[in-house]
Amino acid sequence: MKKRNISVIVFDLGNVLIPFDYSGFLQELNDRQNGLGDEFVLRYKNEYNIHRDFEKGRLSKTGFLEIMMEWTNYQMTEEEFCHYFSDIFTLNEDVAGLLPGLKNNYTLVLLSNTNEIHMEYGWKKYDFLKYFDKLILSHQTGAAKPEQEIYKAVEEFTGKPAEEHIFIDDIKEYTEAAKKLGWDAIHYTGFNNLKSEFLKRNIIPGGFASG
């Protein structure tokens, strides 16, 4: 592997630092009305453009919630929806544990396709966020991975050449998009995979010593 002078490490959020699982939310809908959760997930997938517009900031929180109230057959209040819709995250302690050591030698950027509700009700509580120099978020940027604009927003912040960036994401389409711009990238499939790929590149955060 050709050695690069990596100065910026860019992490995805969901399923890298915080795995997520919507099953509890869908079960809550099914509990409130038989089959409602199953109907909701089918509609959400079939009309995924609504989700995309919301995470790009093109659809307001108010507009999104109006649609969601209809899709959930008004079985929840807006506040309840925000809570259950966002109570989906858990912490990947292994990956989060690398951040303090990496912070000493690299610029750290979080790059996420996310939305206002998930941020407010779901993940902004996590302490590991303090290690990032910048959060580049789709709903604030107006673009979402794999669109070039959101990667360019990272470069605009760092002021570093493309080849000094490395991106970690669990979706291969998004890492491939980064590579097309000249970044290095790691398709995240688990912590051991991440450790191995880091070591190949001489990226050795202190957290590796513990296992």
N, C-alpha and C positions, 0 to 999 in steps of 0.2 A: 504494500500500500504506500503510495506516495505521501510523504510527510508534508503536512500543511502547517502554517503558522496560525493556529486557531487562537483567536482572542475573544470571540463571542460564542457563548453557548445558549441556544434558544430552545426552550422546553415548551412542548404542548402541555395543556392542563388536564383535560379529561382522559382517563384511562392510562395516563402516564404518572402524574402526580396524585390525581384523585380519581380512582375508578368510580363508575356510576352504574346504577341499576334502577330502572323505572318500575320494577315489578311491584314494589310496595305501593306506589302511586296508582298503578292499574288495579291492584287488588282493592284498594280503598274505593275506587269507582265501582268495581263489581259488587262490593259490599253495600254500597248505597243504592245501586239499581242493578239488577241481574243482567249481566252481559255488557254493561256500559263501558267497562274498561277495555274489553275486547273490541267493541265498536269504535272506541276512541282511538286506539292504536292503529286500526286499519285506516281510519279517516286521516289521522296525522300523517301516515306514510303516503297515502294517496294524494294528499294536498300539502306535500312537504315544502312547497314554495312559500307557504305561510310561515313556517319555521325559519326558512332562509331569509325571508324579508325581515323578520323580527331580529334575527341575529346579525343582520347587516345594518340595523337601525333604520330601515326603510319603513317599517311598521312600528307604530308607537306601542308602548306598554298598554295604554288604554285600548287601542285598536285590537291588539293581540288578545287581551282579556275578554273583550266583547265576543270575539270569535270562540275563545275557549269556553266561555259560559254556555254558549249555544251547543258546542260539541259535547259538553259534559251534562247537557240537559238540565242545567241550572240546579244540579244536585249539590254544588258547593258554592260558597261565597267566593269572591275574588281573593280575599285574604287566605282562605283555606286552600284554594287552588295554588296560590303562590307557594305556600308552605309545602304541600304534598308534592308538587311538581319539582321542587328544589331539594327535597329531603331524600336525595338519591346518591349522595357522594360519600365516599370513605377515603381515608388517607393512606396512600402508599408510603409507609414510613421509610422503606428502604431507599426509594428515589429521593424523597424529601430530605432524608438524612445526608445526602451528598451535597446539598446546596451550600451549607456553611463552608465546607472545604473548598468548593469550586469558586466561591465568592472571593477568596483570597487572590486568585490568579486570573479570573476571567470576568468579562462583562456578562451578566446574566439577564436574559430577556424571556418573558413569558409571552407566548403567541397562541391565542385561543380563539376558536369559533365558539362564542358564548352569547349570552343575552342578559339584558338588564335584570330580569327576575332571578335567573340562576346566580348572578353575581350577588345581588342584594340578599337573597334568602338562602343561598346555598354555600358558596365557596369563599366569600370575602372574609370569613372568620378565621381562615387558616393562617397560622403563625408563619409558615414558610414563605409567605408572600413578601415578607420584609427583606428577603435576600435578593430579590429581583431589582435590577436597576430601572426596569421599565416593564409595564404591562401593555402589550399591543393586543387589543380586544376588538373582535369583528364589529360589535355593535357600536363601538366608538370610532372605528376606522372607516366604516362604510364599505368594507370589502371582507371577504371570507376566503380562507384556504379552500381550494388551491389557486385562487386568483393572485396574479403577480403583485397587485397593489398592496396587499397586506404584508408580503415579504419585503417589499420596497420600503414600507413604513418602518420596518425594523432597521434597515440599512440607513434610512434617513436619521433615525435616532442615534445609532452607534457611530456613524461617520466612517465606518471601516469598509474595506473592500469586501466584495461578496465572498471571496475565497477564505476569508478569516472567520466566517460564520459556520457553525455546525448546528443542525436542527434535529431534535428528537421528537418523533411523533409515532403513534400507534397505527396511523392510516398511511399505507404505502403511497397512495396517490399524492398525499401532501408532502411526503419526503421527496418523492420524485420531482414534484414541482419546484422544491427548493434546489435540487441538484441542477435543474435546467437553468437556474439563475446563477450557477457557479458556486453554490454552497456545498459543503459536505453535509451528509445527513445520515441518521441512524433510524431504521425502521424498528420501533420498540416492540419487542415481543415478550419481554420479561426482564427482571432485574439482572439475571445472570448474563443474558444477551447484551444488556447495556454495559455491564462491567467489562465484558470481553471486547466490545467495540471501542470503549474508552481506552482500554489498555493498549489496543492496537495503535492508537493515535497518541500514546504517551500522555493521556489525560488521566491523572491519578489523584483523585480527591481523597482526603483523609479517611472517609467512610469505608474505603475498601479494606482497611486494615482489620476491621471487625468481622469481615466475612463476605 
